[in-house]
């Protein structure tokens, strides 16, 4: 997954889960907030900003104009424009229409999807105690797709670290530092981490890992969504025959 000078031990598995969204407007804030996490880039988003970012992202990934989305969803261009600006205050019915038009579940419009950088510092973490063990929640993701989990080892060489090219749209990297100090994240939004710190950041934009100590060992989970694209389209040819184009992947 990464093209730095690293020693990597990886175990791959396919996984994920789907869920049906049935919530009221009053419950959306508790649904989308990740308590105990800090959004580095622009502060905690409200649900309208989250929906705006996701709707625009899914629309652009499908090379769909605002007019085309309006046609597919049955919503006006004015309504869609307000939603993408974060001032639309969409209802559950509107989210369902948008989800159907974009071929995603409504819940995906309300879930962080490769956007801001989230940091959870070791000193700010909370442990849940039980009779037999303690656990610390680092992160949650929703949907279905491909999950890659690995142990990342870096050594300081003095050379400029490689820039890692973007992965598939929607990819997220989740990194927990075990030992050492690490600088990682998108090129314009890196964070410095120490042992016990956790970060989640989008892997579908250029990013890098830089060792700030002699050595770093970290646990990294990469999630790559498998969003089904629209099916084949039929294009009428000059001769009257038709050609099938497009893909479903």
Backbone as a ProteinNet text record, in pm:
[ID]
protein_1_A
[PRIMARY]
XXXXXXXXXXXXXXXXXXXXXXXXXXXXXXXXXXXXXXXXXXXXXXXXXXXXXXXXXXXXXXXXXXXXXXXXXXXXXXXXXXXXXXXXXXXXXXXXXXXXXXXXXXXXXXXXXXXXXXXXXXXXXXXXXXXXXXXXXXXXXXXXXXXXXXXXXXXXXXXXXXXXXXXXXXXXXXXXXXXXXXXXXXXXXXXXXXXXXXXXXXXXXXXXXXXXXXXXXXXXXXXXXXXXXXXXXXXXXXXXXXXXXXXXX
[TERTIARY]
82.7	0	86.2	193.6	280.5	405.6	465	584.2	706	705.2	822.3	923.9	1040.9	1140.7	1105.6	1018.1	962.8	978.7	974	956	812	734.2	591.4	550.8	470	406.4	257.9	192.9	53.8	-32.8	-158.2	-259.2	-383.4	-429.6	-541.7	-669.5	-775.9	-905.1	-1010	-1112	-1224.6	-1324.8	-1383	-1476.9	-1559.5	-1637.8	-1722.2	-1861.6	-1942.4	-2078.9	-2166.2	-2290	-2386	-2489.6	-2550.3	-2648.4	-2758.8	-2876.2	-2991.6	-3011.7	-3028.8	-3044	-3191.3	-3226.1	-3362.6	-3353.1	-3331.8	-3312.6	-3397.9	-3423.8	-3494.9	-3394.9	-3441.3	-3351.3	-3281.9	-3355	-3298.3	-3183.4	-3176.9	-3073.3	-2950.5	-2948.9	-2838.2	-2707	-2710	-2584.2	-2512	-2585.4	-2520.7	-2476.1	-2541.9	-2504.6	-2373.5	-2350.3	-2232.6	-2110.9	-2127	-2011.9	-1932.1	-1800.7	-1712.4	-1654.7	-1714.5	-1671.5	-1528.1	-1453.9	-1316.7	-1216.9	-1263.5	-1172.9	-1164.2	-1051.8	-1024.8	-1003.6	-1080	-1063.9	-960.2	-844.2	-733.3	-761.5	-820.1	-818.5	-912.5	-1035	-1127.4	-1230.4	-1198.3	-1292.6	-1401.2	-1483.3	-1586.8	-1695.3	-1726.7	-1828.6	-1966.9	-2068.5	-2204.2	-2253.6	-2373.9	-2421.7	-2445.5	-2486.4	-2507.6	-2378	-2269.2	-2138.8	-2091.1	-2116.9	-2077	-2152.3	-2283.8	-2364.4	-2319.3	-2293.2	-2249.9	-2122.5	-2025.6	-1897.9	-1915	-1997.4	-2014.9	-2095.3	-2202.2	-2283.3	-2198.2	-2124.4	-2040.1	-1935.2	-1876.2	-1772.7	-1827.7	-1938.7	-1997.1	-2039.9	-2094.3	-2139.1	-2020.7	-1911.5	-1794.7	-1726.4	-1725.7	-1666.4	-1738.5	-1867	-1946.2	-1954	-1874.9	-1873.1	-2014.8	-2090.9	-2231.4	-2249	-2318.9	-2347.2	-2457.6	-2472	-2578.8	-2715.4	-2726.3	-2851.5	-2885.3	-2783.1	-2806.4	-2848.8	-2785	-2824.3	-2966.9	-3002.9	-3140.1	-3238.9	-3203.9	-3293.1	-3308.9	-3198.2	-3202.3	-3272.2	-3255	-3308.7	-3449.6	-3490.2	-3620	-3617.3	-3497.7	-3482.6	-3442.2	-3473.6	-3438.5	-3289.4	-3236	-3095.7	-3069.8	-3167.9	-3152.7	-3138.2	-3218.9	-3210.3	-3075.6	-3030.3	-2901.8	-2786.9	-2794.4	-2688.9	-2677.8	-2790.5	-2789.4	-2731.8	-2766.1	-2714.2	-2563.1	-2511	-2365.7	-2292.7	-2363.7	-2303.9	-2313.6	-2383.1	-2396.2	-2504.8	-2596.2	-2703.2	-2840.7	-2846.9	-2972.5	-3061.3	-3004.9	-3082.3	-3172	-3115.2	-3196.7	-3270.3	-3388.5	-3466.1	-3418.9	-3466.4	-3434.2	-3483.7	-3602.1	-3654.5	-3563	-3511.8	-3420	-3290.8	-3238.1	-3116.6	-3140.1	-3257.6	-3289.5	-3292.8	-3352.3	-3356	-3214.3	-3131.1	-2993.5	-2915.8	-2932.2	-2862.7	-2898.2	-3028	-3072.1	-3013.2	-3008.9	-2955.9	-2805.5	-2735.4	-2589.3	-2548.1	-2647	-2622.2	-2540.9	-2573.6	-2514.6	-2626.3	-2600.8	-2699.5	-2702.2	-2816.3	-2826.8	-2725.8	-2692	-2597	-2459.2	-2423.2	-2291.7	-2283.2	-2396.3	-2396.2	-2374.7	-2388.9	-2376.9	-2254.8	-2163	-2045.7	-1919.8	-1819.8	-1692.1	-1635.2	-1593.4	-1555.7	-1434	-1319.7	-1195.9	-1186.8	-1228.1	-1222.8	-1127.4	-1172.6	-1074.9	-980	-873.5	-777.9	-826.1	-835.9	-876.9	-757.2	-738.4	-628.2	-683.7	-638.9	-671	-539.4	-507.8	-382	-388.5	-271.8	-264.7	-313.7	-277.2	-315.2	-462.2	-532.2	-674.2	-762.8	-702.8	-779.6	-851.5	-959.7	-1035.3	-1042.5	-1029.2	-1032.9	-1161.1	-1228	-1347.8	-1305.6	-1343.6	-1300.8	-1409.8	-1367.1	-1457.1	-1390.9	-1456.2	-1402.2	-1272.4	-1257	-1143.4	-1043.3	-1081.6	-990.4	-1031.5	-944.3	-973.3	-961	-1041.1	-1032	-1042.4	-973.7	-973.4	-1025.4	-1134.3	-1190	-1106.9	-1059.6	-981.1	-1065.4	-1149.1	-1217.9	-1328.2	-1418.7	-1522.8	-1538.8	-1562.2	-1597.8	-1717.7	-1795.9	-1916.1	-1909.3	-1985.4	-1990.9	-1926.1	-1903.7	-1840.5	-1726	-1629.8	-1515.7	-1398.8	-1278.5	-1154.7	-1080.4	-1033.3	-960.8	-821.8	-720.9	-582.5	-522.8	-466.8	-407.4	-261.8	-173.7	-31.1	43.4	164.8	256	358.6	374	459.7	586.6	703.1	830.8	910.8	956.1	1035.2	1163.9	1267.8	1394.1	1434.6	1489.6	1530.5	1656.5	1650.4	1763	1823.9	1754.6	1802.4	1756.5	1706.9	1657.6	1513.8	1474.9	1337.7	1244.3	1138.4	1048.3	972.7	941.5	867	725.9	674.5	533.7	455.3	355.2	273.9	157.5	143.4	39.7	-99.3	-202.5	-338.2	-382.8	-453	-514.4	-656	-734.9	-870.7	-955.7	-1052.2	-1138.5	-1204.1	-1202.9	-1264.9	-1172.8	-1047.1	-952.8	-920.8	-914.5	-876.9	-760.5	-664.7	-557	-583.2	-570.2	-586.9	-454.6	-385.1	-251.4	-244.2	-196.5	-172.2	-22.7	42.9	187.9	216.5	298.4	336.1	461.1	566	688.6	742.9	816	879.8	790.7	839.6	767.8	753.6	633.9	600.9	531.3	569.6	495.7	427.3	295.4	222.7	97.2	38.7	-85.9	-75.5	-182.2	-179.1	-66.8	-13.4	103.1	79.8	-42.1	-69.3	-134.3	-137.1	-207.6	-147.2	-14.4	50.6	36	47.9	43.3	164.5	213.7	323.1	264.7	303.3	248	358.2	323.8	413.9	345.6	416.2	361.7	228.3	129.2	-3.8	-98.6	-48.9	-135.1	-197.2	-314.6	-386.9	-428.5	-425	-471.5	-547.2	-648	-715.6	-711.3	-671.2	-665.2	-694.5	-735.2	-767.4	-643.9	-654	-544.5	-564.2	-669.6	-695.4	-644.2	-553.9	-480.3	-332.8	-239.1	-97	-66.4	13.3	45.8	184.4	233.7	366.3	378.9	482.2	520.4	665.2	693.6	830.2	865.7	977.9	1025.8	1095.5	1046	1104.8	1198.8	1198.3	1290.4	1379.4	1464.9	1551.2	1470.1	1364.3	1278.1	1134.1	1043.6	900.7	837.4	751.4	667.4	522.9	439.7	300	210.6	88.3	-13.1	-100.5	-114	-192	-301.3	-421.3	-535.3	-577.7	-593.2	-638.5	-772.6	-871.5	-1003.3	-1027.8	-1068	-1091.9	-1234.9	-1324.3	-1464.6	-1482.4	-1579.8	-1617.8	-1754.9	-1757.4	-1882.8	-1920.2	-2036.1	-2078	-2111.5	-2050.6	-2077.4	-2201.8	-2247.8	-2366.2	-2338	-2440.4	-2426.1	-2397.6	-2384.2	-2352.2	-2455.4	-2408.3	-2497.1	-2498.3	-2608.8	-2622.7	-2611.2	-2517.9	-2497.5	-2541.3	-2631.1	-2681.7	-2578.7	-2543.3	-2440.9	-2506.9	-2424.1	-2476	-2544.7	-2499.3	-2555	-2687.1	-2726.8	-2850.8	-2826.5	-2703.8	-2672.6	-2639.9	-2627.2	-2597	-2470.8	-2400.3	-2277.9	-2297	-2252.7	-2264.3	-2132.8	-2140.6	-2021.8	-2041	-1938.6	-1945.9	-1897.9	-1895.6	-1848.3	-1923.5	-1917.1	-1982.5	-1879.6	-1814.1	-1709.7	-1700.3
-120	0	125	124.4	240.7	212.5	316.9	297.5	363.8	379.3	431.2	318.7	354.8	254.1	192.5	91.4	34.7	-116.3	-175.4	-318.7	-337.2	-416.1	-424.8	-570	-595.5	-724.5	-702.3	-771.1	-740.9	-864.5	-846.7	-951.4	-888.3	-941.7	-881.4	-958.7	-885.4	-951.1	-863.3	-928	-853.4	-841.3	-725.9	-710.9	-588	-563.4	-445.4	-481.1	-382.3	-405.5	-298	-331	-233.5	-209.9	-99.3	-67	16.6	3.4	79.2	199.8	315.3	437.9	465.4	471.2	507.1	596.9	725.1	819	941.3	1013.7	1140	1252.6	1368.5	1483	1516.3	1501.2	1537.9	1447.3	1326	1231.6	1234.1	1316.6	1313.1	1355.1	1456.8	1505.9	1397.7	1321.8	1216.5	1103.5	1086.4	978.9	1006	1130.9	1157.5	1197.7	1245.2	1287.5	1168.6	1177.7	1077.6	1136.6	1101.8	1159.8	1120.8	1214.8	1186.9	1206.1	1246.7	1269.3	1417.8	1455.5	1596	1609.5	1700	1724.9	1834	1797.7	1892.3	2003.3	1967.8	2060	2179.5	2158.1	2270.9	2263.2	2201.6	2194.3	2091.2	2065.7	1963.4	2008.6	1926.8	1961	1929.3	2006.1	1965.5	1875.4	1820.8	1721.4	1780.4	1909.5	1970.3	1980.3	2018.3	2026.9	1890.3	1789	1652.8	1603	1625.1	1586.1	1661.3	1791.9	1873.2	1817.2	1785.1	1734.5	1600.1	1513.1	1380.2	1383.1	1462.6	1470.7	1521.1	1626.9	1681.3	1579.8	1510.1	1412.2	1299.4	1239.3	1129.3	1175.8	1296.2	1347	1362.9	1422	1443.6	1312	1215.4	1085.8	1018.5	1047.9	987.2	1077.6	1185.5	1280.9	1327.8	1357.6	1393.1	1543.4	1608.7	1750.7	1767.9	1890.2	1919.4	1894.9	1929.5	1906.4	1759.1	1675.4	1531.8	1473.8	1519.8	1472.5	1515.5	1636.7	1683.2	1593.5	1556.4	1469.6	1333.3	1275.5	1141	1139.6	1247.7	1248.8	1305.4	1383.3	1448.5	1575	1621.6	1744.6	1859.1	1981.1	2094.4	2125.8	2190.6	2231.1	2330.2	2415.2	2512.1	2441.1	2337.6	2260.4	2191.2	2130.8	2060.6	2156.7	2275.1	2374.3	2414.5	2433.1	2469	2355.2	2231.9	2117	2110.2	2130.2	2122.9	2241.4	2348.2	2461.8	2446.9	2340.8	2317	2397	2454.9	2535.8	2481.4	2360.4	2306.3	2243.7	2200.2	2137.5	2026.2	1923.8	1820.6	1731.5	1687.2	1593.3	1450.8	1356.1	1215.6	1171.1	1220.2	1183.9	1235	1356.8	1413.1	1332.3	1292.1	1210.1	1076.7	1019.2	893.1	910.2	1020.5	1048.1	1067	1140.4	1162.6	1031.7	951.3	823.4	734.5	728.6	646.3	697.6	830.1	888.9	867.4	866.2	849.3	704	616.4	473	440.6	508.4	480.1	481.7	424.2	429.9	570.1	606.6	737.6	751.3	641.6	648.1	693.5	657.9	701.4	852.4	916.1	1061.8	1126.4	1048.9	1100.6	1044.4	987.3	924.1	986.7	1008.6	1058.9	966.9	1024.9	945.6	1008.6	990.2	1039.5	1189.1	1260	1405	1461.2	1516	1580	1479.8	1534.4	1455.3	1452.1	1331.9	1314.9	1268.2	1329.1	1291.5	1262.9	1151.5	1119.7	1101	1193.5	1189.5	1088.7	1029.6	930.5	990.1	1115.5	1178.8	1211.2	1215.2	1247.7	1124.2	1007.4	885.2	840.5	765.1	708.7	557.6	488	342.9	295.4	201.1	138.9	13.5	6.3	-104.3	-211	-336.5	-448.2	-539.6	-646.9	-736.5	-802.1	-824.3	-901.6	-820.8	-704.6	-628.4	-481.3	-402	-261.5	-240.7	-149.8	-122.1	27.4	70.9	210.8	217.3	285.4	301	401.6	359.3	447.9	510.5	429.9	481.1	385.2	432.7	350.6	390.4	294.3	322.6	237.4	282.2	212.3	181.7	81.5	46.3	-88.4	-119.4	-245.3	-217	-305.4	-284	-370.5	-322.6	-396.6	-335.8	-421.1	-375.1	-437.1	-354	-401.2	-358.3	-452.9	-420.5	-464	-377.7	-407.3	-338.2	-384.5	-319.3	-243.6	-116.1	-25.9	1	-22.3	7.2	102.7	212.9	311.6	339.3	373.9	415.3	549.3	636.4	767.6	754.1	806	794.3	929.4	1037.7	1169.8	1212.4	1118.2	1149.7	1201.5	1279.3	1327.8	1209.8	1194.8	1080.4	1086.5	970	962.4	1017.7	1079.1	1116.5	995.5	955.5	839.8	886.8	828.7	869.6	833.2	904.2	876.8	734.1	676.4	545.7	565.7	460.9	466.6	568.3	630.9	728.7	670.8	749	704.6	630.4	606.3	533	613.5	543.1	602.9	526	597	535.8	563.7	459.6	470.1	422.2	510.2	476.5	497.7	394.2	400.6	379.8	477.8	469.6	385.8	282.1	193.3	245.2	272.5	330.1	434.8	533	633.4	752.9	839.9	960.6	964.7	998.6	991.3	1118.3	1168	1275	1212.7	1228.6	1161	1240.1	1206.6	1268.5	1329.4	1397	1466.4	1568.9	1595.6	1684.3	1820.8	1871.2	2005.9	2003.7	1887.5	1877	1766.2	1758.4	1651.9	1675.6	1567.9	1575.7	1501.3	1547.2	1480.5	1394.4	1266.8	1171.1	1108.9	1073.5	1000.5	870.1	785.8	656.9	676.1	598	607.5	698.6	778.6	867.2	791.5	839.4	778.7	887.9	856.9	950.2	873.8	940	889.6	1001.2	969.4	1072	1010.8	1093	1041.2	992.1	873.2	817.1	833.5	905.7	924.7	1059.8	1120	1238.3	1214.2	1285.8	1261.9	1277.5	1185.5	1187.7	1127.9	1131.8	1077.1	1038	955.6	917.6	961.3	1029.8	1072.7	1028.8	961.1	915.5	1031.9	1070.6	1180.5	1132.6	1003.5	943.9	845.6	776	679.2	570	523.9	419.9	447.4	398	406.6	270.8	228.1	111.8	157.4	130.6	172.8	65	62.7	-26.9	55.2	11.3	85.9	-1.4	51.7	-11.9	78.8	22.1	96.1	40.9	127.6	86	145	58.5	98.7	60.8	157.2	124.3	67	-19.9	-75.5	-20.1	98.3	164.2	127.4	64.3	22.2	143.5	150.8	260.1	228.6	327.1	305.1	201.1	127.3	18.2	67.1	-27.6	8.3	102.7	189.1	280	241.2	269.6	234.9	361.6	362	476.3	439.3	518.1	491.2	533.5	442.6	469.3	520.7	579.9	640.7	538.9	414.9	313.1	257.7	301	249.5	140.6	85.5	-14.3	54.7	-20.4	41	-20.1	59.7	12.6	28.2	-70.4	-66.8	-19.6	82	134.7	143	191.2	206.5	82.5	88.2	-24.8	-28.6	-142.1	-160.7	-218.7	-130.8	-177.1	-86.5
0	0	0	80	81.4	0	-59.8	-140	-76	60.4	129.9	148.2	202.7	233.1	367.7	365.5	486.9	485.7	606.1	619.4	665.3	591.5	617.6	635.7	738.3	756.7	739	645.7	614.4	619.8	657.4	650.8	592.6	482.5	411.7	440.1	446.5	459.3	396	340.5	287.7	400.3	417.3	527.6	512.2	612	613.6	657.6	666.4	703.9	643.9	622.8	574.2	682.4	676.8	780.1	719.6	776.4	727.8	817.2	757.5	833.8	859.3	987.4	1024.2	1146.4	1122.9	1233.2	1210.9	1314.6	1304	1292.7	1250.3	1233.9	1366.5	1477.5	1607.2	1648.1	1590.9	1632.3	1543.1	1439.5	1344.5	1407.6	1497.1	1551.8	1631	1714.3	1791.4	1700.9	1586.8	1494.8	1423.7	1381.6	1300	1381.3	1504.1	1582.3	1632.1	1626.1	1683.5	1810.9	1925.6	2051.5	2082.3	2142.1	2181.4	2069.3	1951.1	1839.9	1808	1756.5	1725.9	1576.6	1513.8	1370.7	1354.9	1301.9	1292.5	1193	1080.1	968.4	982.9	1030.7	1030.4	1141.6	1250	1361.1	1336.7	1439.2	1428.4	1331.9	1232.5	1135.1	1190.3	1149.5	1180.4	1067.6	1084.7	988.3	849.7	840.2	709.4	630.7	697	630.3	585.9	667.7	633.6	511	508.9	393.4	269.1	283	169.3	107.9	193.3	143.5	72.1	131	73.2	-56.2	-60.2	-182.7	-298.6	-274.9	-381.6	-424.4	-329	-360.7	-447.5	-403.8	-480.8	-619.4	-627.7	-758.7	-853.3	-804.2	-889.2	-925.2	-832.8	-864.8	-980.5	-994	-1101.7	-1225	-1225.1	-1336.8	-1368.7	-1265.7	-1280.2	-1256.3	-1344.7	-1326.5	-1223	-1175	-1080.7	-1144.8	-1273.6	-1345.7	-1357.4	-1381.9	-1393.2	-1259.5	-1151.3	-1018.8	-986.1	-1028.4	-1007.7	-1080.7	-1203.4	-1282	-1217.6	-1170.2	-1111.8	-976	-899.9	-763.9	-752.7	-854.9	-846.6	-763.5	-727.8	-650.9	-744.2	-704.5	-789.9	-779.9	-884.1	-882	-769.2	-739.8	-632.4	-497.3	-476.2	-351.9	-341.2	-450.5	-450	-427.1	-487.1	-468.8	-322.2	-255.6	-113.5	-29.4	-64.7	10.3	-1.6	-122.7	-143	-80.3	-51.1	19	170.4	216	358.8	425.8	347.9	406.1	369.9	320.2	271.1	375.8	491.8	599	544.3	477.2	411.6	511	472.1	552.8	524.1	604	581.4	444	403.6	271.3	160.6	177.4	78.4	71.3	187.2	188.9	119.9	139	73	-79	-126.4	-270.4	-325.9	-252	-296.1	-297.2	-194	-188.9	-306	-337.8	-451.4	-582.2	-598.2	-722.4	-735.7	-622.3	-623.4	-606.3	-588.7	-574.4	-448.7	-338.9	-208.2	-105.1	12.2	117.8	177.6	235.1	298.8	411.2	476.6	587.6	540.3	419.1	369.5	353.1	334.6	324.7	460.7	567.7	703.2	775.1	699.8	759.4	702.8	789	741.4	635.2	524.3	406.8	341.7	404.9	344.9	336.2	441.6	435.6	540.5	656	743.7	810	866.6	943.7	1089	1146.1	1285	1367.4	1482.5	1570.5	1709.7	1767.5	1906	1979.9	2069.9	2142.3	2256.5	2287.1	2394.6	2525.9	2553.3	2678.8	2689.9	2575	2575.7	2564.3	2556.7	2533.7	2659.9	2640.2	2751.1	2735.1	2846	2846.8	2912.9	2847.3	2904	2979.3	3105.7	3190.5	3198.3	3196.6	3222.6	3324.8	3360.2	3462.3	3417.2	3285.8	3236.4	3155.3	3101.1	3016.4	3011.1	2950.7	2922.9	2772.9	2719.6	2575.9	2549.9	2443.4	2400.6	2257.9	2238.4	2104.8	2025.5	1908.9	1824	1713.8	1647.5	1530.3	1489.2	1403.9	1343.6	1198.2	1111.8	973.3	937.6	840.1	799.4	649.8	610.6	469.4	445	320.3	283.2	188.6	188.6	100.6	140	112	132.8	250.7	340.3	458.4	458.2	474.3	478.2	611.3	686.5	815.2	816.1	866.3	861.8	974.6	999.3	1091.4	1008.6	1039	963.3	1043.8	982.4	1048.1	960.4	1017.9	945.4	1022.3	948.5	1007.5	947.7	1030	981.7	896.8	773.8	681.1	646.3	673.8	635.5	498.5	419.3	285	292.6	194.8	186.5	164.3	244.9	227.6	95.1	42.7	-82.2	-64.9	-170	-173.6	-222.3	-145.9	-181.4	-267.5	-381.9	-476	-422.9	-465.7	-416.4	-446.1	-350.5	-369.8	-424.9	-425.8	-480.3	-403.6	-472.3	-404.8	-280.2	-173.6	-49.5	44.6	2.5	87.4	213.9	327	454.6	514.1	570.9	648.1	796.6	879.1	1023.1	1085.1	1155.8	1205.5	1357.1	1427	1571.1	1594.2	1655.4	1676.8	1801.3	1782.6	1893.1	1962.9	1885.2	1940.5	1843.6	1897.5	1814.1	1786.6	1697.5	1659.1	1507.6	1461.2	1319.1	1275	1155.5	1088.5	967.7	959.5	852.8	816.9	702.5	659.5	521.4	476.5	347.7	344.5	225.5	214	276.6	269	321	458.7	523.7	652	737.6	746.6	822.5	972.9	1049.1	1194.9	1251.1	1365.9	1435.4	1546.3	1547.5	1641.4	1725.8	1848.6	1937.3	1976.9	2050.5	2091.8	2163.4	2122.6	2181.8	2109.2	2012.2	1934.8	1817.3	1775.5	1663.6	1566.2	1436.3	1334.4	1227.5	1172	1051.7	948.9	824.6	720.2	584.3	487.7	354.4	281	224.4	146	-2.5	-42.1	-184.9	-234.2	-157.7	-200.7	-167.9	-230.2	-202.4	-53.4	1.1	143.6	163.8	287.3	313.8	460.3	488.6	623.9	644.8	756.2	787.1	929.6	942.2	1072.1	1143.5	1262	1337.5	1447.2	1475.5	1572.5	1497.2	1567.3	1498.4	1431.2	1498.3	1443.2	1484.2	1401.3	1431.5	1401.6	1491.8	1466	1485.7	1387.7	1394.4	1335.9	1380.6	1323.8	1230.9	1106.1	1007.9	949	948.1	881.1	766.4	649.4	531.9	488.1	474.2	428	289.6	197.7	58.6	23.1	8.8	-18.6	-157.2	-169.3	-298.5	-333.2	-393.3	-428.2	-570.2	-585	-717.7	-802.7	-919	-1011	-1093.8	-1166.3	-1248.8	-1355.8	-1392.4	-1487.6	-1628.1	-1721.2	-1859.6	-1919.2	-2005.7	-2077.1	-2224.3	-2290.7	-2432	-2515.5	-2608.5	-2696.5	-2837.7	-2894.6	-3029.2	-3132.6	-3223.5	-3323.7	-3452	-3536.7	-3660.2	-3748.4	-3746.6	-3835.5	-3785.1	-3663.5	-3608	-3506	-3503.6	-3403.4	-3272.7	-3168	-3038.1	-2981.7	-2901	-2835.5	-2685.6	-2611.1	-2466	-2407.1	-2321.4	-2257.9	-2108.7	-2040.1	-1895.5	-1826.1	-1693.7	-1614.4	-1483.7	-1418.6	-1290.8	-1196.4	-1114.4	-1023.6	-904.4
[MASK]
+++++++++++++++++++++++++++++++++++++++++++++++++++++++++++++++++++++++++++++++++++++++++++++++++++++++++++++++++++++++++++++++++++++++++++++++++++++++++++++++++++++++++++++++++++++++++++++++++++++++++++++++++++++++++++++++++++++++++++++++++++++++++

